């Protein structure tokens, strides 16, 4: 009995000590298909968004990841972490700072002259980059189509014509050669 209560006490202490790690999670935001807005004077944690846009009128104390959407940051505000976009644009106003790296595929970086990115920035413009994640699936679909085509071609028996001669030219039916 004493061992069980000691183990429960240790488990409770470990749980209470780990609560600090989850304290900022209430500021994190995630969305699917709905716009994310950080209001003026507000501070947000990490932002993850798919098929939507992010409007930042305040500050972000974390990373921003967007799939098929745009990120717009108002003048004088900052993102302390990294920014990753696939299929969208990053629009930075005057005196805007990104504290980490910026990675954009199939989009553009539209930064005002006073905006700064402290980390590395990699921008792959052009919508053809959207095919990169889908390329393995396209190759697999092509291989499957080729296998099905070859198997069906070899299994199908073409009808044999009488005497193996094929269809005679028109007007020669019934005549011998």
Protein Blocks (a to p, Z undefined) as FASTA:
>chain_A
ZZmmmmmmmmmmmmmmmmmmmmmmmmpccdehiacdddehiacdddddehiacddfbdcd
bddddehiaddddehiacfbdcddehiacdddehiacfbdcddehiaddddfkbccfbdc
dddehjklmmmmmmmmmmmmmmmmmmmmmmmmmmpccdddehhlopadehigoiaZZ
